Amino acid sequence: MTTLSLYAPGTRVYLPSDDSDGCWITAEVLSCTKSADTLTLALRDENGKESTLTGSGASLPPLRNPPLLESADDLATLSHLNEPSVLYAVRTRYAQRKIYTYSGIVLLAVNPFEPVAMYTPEIVKSYIGRNKGELEPHLFAIAEDARAAMLLDGTGQTIIVSGESGAGKTESAKLVMRFIAAPKAPGLNSDKNSFVDGASQVEQQIQATNPILEAFGNAKTTRNDNSSRFGKFIQLLFDTNQQIVGARLRHYLLERSRISYQTRTERNYHIFYQLCAGLPSEDLQRLGLDADYSTFHYLNQGGPSTNELNDRDKFHATQDALGVIGIDPERQTSIFQILAALLHLGNISVTQTRTDAIIDDEDPSMGHAMEFLGVNPADFKKWTIKKQITTRSEKIVTTLTAPQAVQVRDSISRFVYACLFEWLVTAINESLMGKYGDAAARAETCIGVLDIYGFEHFDKNSFEQFCINYANERLQHEFNTYVFKLAQDDYVKEKINWTFIDFDDNQPAIDLMEGKLGILAILDEESRLPLGSDASFLQKLNAQLDKPANKAVYKMPKFANAAFTIAHYALDVTYQVEGFLEKNRDTVPEEHLTLLTSSSNPFLREVLDTALHRAEPADPPSPNGAVSKVPDPGRTSLAGTTGRGTSVKKPTLGSIFKGSLGTLMDMLRMTNVHYIRCLKPNQHKKAWEFDPPQVLAQLRASGVLETIRISTAGYPSRWKFEDFARRYYTLIHWREGPTLMKREQWKRICALVLQKAGVDRSKHQFGETKIFLRTGVLATLEGLRSTKLDAVLFMQTNMRRLIAMRKYRHFQRSVVGIQSHWRGALARKSFAKVREKALKEAEAVKAAKAAKAAADREKRLADRKTPTGRKTPTPSENGSPGKPKIRKMFSFGSKEKSALVLPDQPSPEPPLIGRRPSRLEAATKRLSRSWYDSDSSSRAKSPNRAKSPNLLAAPVPKPAWNSSTNLLH
Ligand SMILES: Nc1ncnc2c1ncn2[C@@H]1O[C@H](COP(=O)(O)OP(=O)(O)OP(=O)(O)O)[C@@H](O)[C@H]1O
């Protein structure tokens, strides 16, 4: 198989499209000529445009797959694994309303942006107990795969759902969890709250977490109306009997900046709008709120509410869900009070004198806020407009400017909200695992679902994008290692010769971000300096990192001043340093922290206590001292301390995030990982619209293409000998194939197939049980197979036609024969009936005549005996032949015997006086009359007929038969 044959005329290839969108159009090779190492291809693209292309190796256009493979449900089975083929396969399937596609161990899920009937109880049922690959690709197949792997040996499983904002991560994660948590009962119903009959308590509780987390952790963004602004990891816990006993929730990097600022097209967290729309007016009044939320600074910067009615309904759903996880109405009121306090905080007006910031003592917003927070307004005011710097020898108090005071005010709101969110997650966990984590202690194994933000790249990228991309870089590293390890494991197991495949390891980028002298370390150091600034941070970055060793991953952008660029595995991202320090610090001043922790509001104190002090160790012991065997990513305290009562440190957001990410990665390594990559097909959230450049960018960013590249570098196609032989044995000689198949000499067949197809030795290897093929081999084999099958099909079609024609003719002849036979049989049957009837009637005539003769004789005898006075007429008088004559007639052999049977004249009928004639007599009479009336001339002609009436001569009704019918046969 040479390059020349790969580009033989008729071959279909991809060419870069003219739209400079990084996509392709398809083309067909018209001719291919080789000179030295280069090929010259004459091509005609799908628009009919012809062109010539000269190149070699990678500069030749990527090949298109045979039609059979083009919309394969597993991209790993594509023979030509290249970017356009992958994109084309995903696009074709999406057009066929198939939103899921496998890419090796990854499931790609393209958002349909409209409800699809793919999650019905019947479909859930069909995936239970089925192996991945048996049915169409589906989220449930991945979930069932994880469940089956866990049931097999109790190993923990993790399903990582990633993708960009609005790609469908949360929806997919919810479906996966519902599938796993749903009881696998045989009876399924259509209750929309449960996949199966009788949702388990855990399923109900897990479902209840959704409205709460969505209300407090989701917001409308430009990319998604219900965007999760935090990463979450839910672990479903199973006991020794592999029954679900509870669940555990961990969360990552809640976006705090949204509390105090939103762009015009976005909104704050849903709960604030729900509160204003859903609370009864008296409660609103008590909390100093207004149904018109536009009076609040924290709510009026962003866009309008999508639907207030919706907000009201959602508020009631949130209240119900809070009830389900055990937060009673009283506590709910306390939560709403804190939320109201935050809205009032945002409305505290800070003005600027010539040098200092001032807050009016009578500011009603401050009054409300401090009342609900339980903090002294004067203290609050003091530490909002002033700052205390502690030096070695003394404490210096300085005044702040108005913008600085606003920063402090907002940082308090963000901090309190983050603590409230943390407290809610703790409450959810208590409901899912029991107060002391009983369920976790009882659990033997788990299935975790990680719903984490995907790689982000905007025009302006800030600290949030840095953290998100850092997380993705770490996850990608785990993914590469895992995929790579799987591939290499197979090679080792199958004992094939292989050399280590080089792939783009993203470890340098990770080191750059989290290393000892990396970006996060420099940021932390700068954040702790009282005079630290974004500019000095950037200076330090450049001084420390802009070195030849980091050339590949760290760049100083040419045209942006306050920015730095990181070459991520997906693409280069430039980050603007403005706000990095502030966001990384994002803790309240020490004085405010003291005020809040000593608040007169017990609920607020509990919230802060939970968030700051109760950092859970990875495996919390239950009251009886049992420690969970299930790996737990743990929860990092917002204060960064472990244990009650220790001093409250102020960790930076970056360090908190790095810590929690580290434990998450450790946990992932202890479990089997399954991947779901969600893809957003277009930016307008339009159903069934596919924007190729956008999807391509996501495929690159999700690492799917990199995985494909890793696979392509090795032997991407690997088949069991038997499977390969069964599919391609037709390619070898027809005498050999079936015999070898019968003898099950699979390996020999594989070797013959490759030999026959001219596959180079470097393009394949035989393992212990599998055959390994390089990229492109399968496409060649498929091409040969389909050519051969076409020929076979042609032969078969014609042979079948001939056989069918022959069969038809034989059948036709048989049908006519059977018809003739049956018609004859029917005719004979009806003839027999007629004859039988005629014979019976003849018998009856005979009997009637005999009876009549007897009656006549008796009458005559009686007449003779009875003296009537009347003269008995002589035989000549009455027409009788007379005694002597009668005697003569009855004598044997008399010539006149026939005269009795056939008298010349009809004998007069005896008078039937006083009696009705019997039926026999009547029949006799009728028959004899009919006989006498019948054609006398014909009777006269036949002497035999004259003796007895031959009723066989009577006309027989003619049955309907055709010319071929032989009645007498
Ligand atoms: N399987 C699906 N069927 C129908 N619609 C879906 C599906 N998945 C996602 N969607 C639609 O896409 C929207 C966005 O999905 P989702 O909120 O899950 O995205 P996300 O990736 O979690 O986004 P973010 O990262 O911003 O939270 C949903 O509100 C829903 O309308």
The ligand as an SDF file (V2000), in Angstrom:
LIG
                    3D

 31 33  0  0  0  0  0  0  0  0999 V2000
  -29.4230   16.6040   26.6780 N   0  0  0  0  0  0  0  0  0  0  0  0
  -30.0290   17.7520   26.4810 C   0  0  0  0  0  0  0  0  0  0  0  0
  -31.2420   17.7980   25.9250 N   0  0  0  0  0  0  0  0  0  0  0  0
  -31.8770   18.9520   25.7110 C   0  0  0  0  0  0  0  0  0  0  0  0
  -31.3640   20.1610   26.0110 N   0  0  0  0  0  0  0  0  0  0  0  0
  -30.1520   20.1970   26.5710 C   0  0  0  0  0  0  0  0  0  0  0  0
  -29.4130   19.0060   26.8400 C   0  0  0  0  0  0  0  0  0  0  0  0
  -28.2500   19.3590   27.3760 N   0  0  0  0  0  0  0  0  0  0  0  0
  -28.2630   20.6990   27.4600 C   0  0  0  0  0  0  0  0  0  0  0  0
  -29.3920   21.2150   26.9890 N   0  0  0  0  0  0  0  0  0  0  0  0
  -29.7730   22.6410   26.8850 C   0  0  0  0  0  0  0  0  0  0  0  0
  -28.6000   23.4110   26.9740 O   0  0  0  0  0  0  0  0  0  0  0  0
  -28.6800   24.3290   28.0440 C   0  0  0  0  0  0  0  0  0  0  0  0
  -27.3200   24.4860   28.6950 C   0  0  0  0  0  0  0  0  0  0  0  0
  -26.9860   23.2650   29.3240 O   0  0  0  0  0  0  0  0  0  0  0  0
  -26.1780   23.2180   30.6910 P   0  0  0  0  0  0  0  0  0  0  0  0
  -26.6670   24.2200   31.6470 O   0  0  0  0  0  0  0  0  0  0  0  0
  -26.1380   21.8130   31.1160 O   0  0  0  0  0  0  0  0  0  0  0  0
  -24.7530   23.6790   30.1550 O   0  0  0  0  0  0  0  0  0  0  0  0
  -23.3980   23.6920   30.9630 P   0  0  0  0  0  0  0  0  0  0  0  0
  -22.3640   23.0910   30.0680 O   0  0  0  0  0  0  0  0  0  0  0  0
  -23.5680   23.0680   32.2840 O   0  0  0  0  0  0  0  0  0  0  0  0
  -23.1230   25.2120   31.0590 O   0  0  0  0  0  0  0  0  0  0  0  0
  -22.3800   26.0060   32.2160 P   0  0  0  0  0  0  0  0  0  0  0  0
  -20.9620   25.5880   32.1980 O   0  0  0  0  0  0  0  0  0  0  0  0
  -22.5480   27.4160   31.7960 O   0  0  0  0  0  0  0  0  0  0  0  0
  -23.0750   25.6680   33.4570 O   0  0  0  0  0  0  0  0  0  0  0  0
  -29.7230   23.7480   28.9770 C   0  0  0  0  0  0  0  0  0  0  0  0
  -30.3530   24.7640   29.7010 O   0  0  0  0  0  0  0  0  0  0  0  0
  -30.6600   23.0650   28.0320 C   0  0  0  0  0  0  0  0  0  0  0  0
  -31.5640   24.0130   27.5070 O   0  0  0  0  0  0  0  0  0  0  0  0
  1  2  1  0
  2  3  1  0
  2  7  2  0
  3  4  2  0
  4  5  1  0
  5  6  2  0
  6  7  1  0
  6 10  1  0
  7  8  1  0
  8  9  2  0
  9 10  1  0
 10 11  1  0
 11 12  1  0
 11 30  1  0
 12 13  1  0
 13 14  1  0
 13 28  1  0
 14 15  1  0
 15 16  1  0
 16 17  2  0
 16 18  1  0
 16 19  1  0
 19 20  1  0
 20 21  2  0
 20 22  1  0
 20 23  1  0
 23 24  1  0
 24 25  2  0
 24 26  1  0
 24 27  1  0
 28 29  1  0
 28 30  1  0
 30 31  1  0
M  END
$$$$
